[in-house]
Amino acid sequence: MCTVLLGRDVTGPGEILIAANRDENRARPSDPPLVLLDSPRLVGGRDRVAGGTWLAVRAEGRTHITLLLNRRPLPGAPVPERSRGLLVIDVASAPDPRAAALAEAESGRYGPCTLLHASRQACWWIAIPGDGPVRGGDIAPGWHAITHAELDDADEPRTAWLMRKLADMEE
């Protein structure tokens, strides 16, 4: 299960800190960070099975990071039409990442996941839950944690624990 910690404006205005791990299937073959696209220039690891990535950094124009956390699949759900890792590349390379994310999220082509986008200009998240409407929103300044549920979800034990630890850092 992946985990992301995001600090927005905690070390200074417009600064973003991200700590993340990918551990849902350690045996799944992947490449270390490399150039995923030349134009716009995207860098990230590559999933050797489906060709996508779980984290892409766009360093052309406005630098931003787009990343994905899988959610638990629903029992009996059909096999998704498209890899969620390709969604990351599509959103990170789009002229308007949020519009691209919303359009793709509504398409019904992906398994349950949460997409997170962070830049100096905007931080937001979109959940594709698989069992209800797409949801999400802007991410306020401060520390945030997300695992396989909602952003800062106090009902998810690991997220709640992380949020307590992050709150301790602010004191």
N, C-alpha and C positions, 0 to 999 in steps of 0.2 A: 504494500500500500504506500503510495507516494505521500510526501509531506512537503508543504511549502510554508515558510515564514517570510512575511513581507513587512518591511519597515518603510513607511512613506513619510518623508519630512522629519524623521526622527534624529538624523544627524545634521540636518540643515534643510532650508527650503529647496524644494525641487529634487532632493536626493532620494534615491530608491535603493534599498538593501534587500537582497533576496538570498535566502538559504533554501536549498531544495535537494531532495533525494528521489531517485527512481528505484523502486524495489518491488514492483508488483510481480515480475517474473524475471528473476535474475538469470535464468537460463536462456531467455530469449536473446538471440544474437543482435548486437548493435555495434555501431562504429563510434569512436570517440568524436568530439567536436571537429567538424569540417565545414567547408563551404557547401551549403545546401542549394543555394541559388546564387547566380552571379548578379542578376538585376531584378529587383533590388537585392543587395548583398545580404544573405541570411546565413548565419552560422549556428550549428547545433549538432548534436549527435544524430545518427540515423538508425532507425529500426530496419534491420536487414530483412525482416519478414515482409513488412507492408510498405516500406519506403518512406514512412513519415518520421516525425520526431516528437518528443514530448516537451522540448524547450527550444525555441528559436530566438536568436538575438538579431535584430535588424540594425545594422550600423550605418545605413545610408540615410541621409536626411535626418529625421528625428529618430534618435536611437530609442528602441523599445524592445521589450521582452514579452513574448507570448508563450504561455505554457499550459499544459494540460494535466489534469489529474483524473484518472478513471474513477468512476463510481461503481458500486457493486451492481453486477448485472441482475436483472429481474428474472425470477424463475420462469422458464418456458418462453422467454423473449426470443424473437427471431434473430438470426445472425445479422448484424448491421451490414448495410449496403457498402459502406466506405470506412476506411481506417480513420480513427480519430486523430492519428498522427499527421495525416494529410490535411486535416482541418487546421492544425497549428500552422503549417506552411502557408496555406491559403490566407488565413487571417493575418499572419505576420507580414506577408508580402502585399497585402491589399492597400490601395491608396487611403481607404477609410476602414481601418481594422474593425471598429465596432459595428459598422453597418454590415460588413462581410460576415462577422461572427453571428449577428442576429439573423441574417438571411439563412446562413447554413444551419444554425440551431433549429430553425423552424422547418427545415427540409425533411426531417425525420430519417436522414441517412446514417446517423451515428448512434453508437451505443451510449449508455449513460456516462456523462463526464462533466467536468467543470473546466472552463477555459478562463485563464487569468491573463490580463494584459497590464503591463506597467511601463510607464514612461514619465518624464518630467511633466508632460502636459496632461496626462490622464491615467488613472488607474481604475480598472473595472473588472468585473467577473460576470460570467454567464454560466448557469447550470442547465445542462440538458439531462433532466432526471430520468427520462424514459417512462415515468409513470404519472406524468402530469405536465402542466405548462412549463415552458422555458422561463427561467427567472434569473435575477441577478441585479446588479447595480454598480454604482460608483463605490470606490474604496476610499474611505476618509483617511486623513493623516493619522499616523500612529502605527502600532504594531498589530499584525494580523496573522492568523494561522488557519490553514485549511488542510484537511486530509481527504477523506472520501465522502464528505457530506457538505454542509453549507460553510461558507466563510464565517469564521469565529463562532462556530456552532457549539454552544454550551452544553448541548445534549449529547455530543459525540465525545466520549471520555478522553481520547488522546488530544483532541483539539482543545478541550476545556483545560487539560493539564498544561498544554503549551501556552495557552493564554494566561494562566496563573503565573507561569515562569516569566513570560514576557512582561507582565505587569510588575513583577518584582524588580526587573531591570530598570524600570522607570522611576523607582523610588530612590 
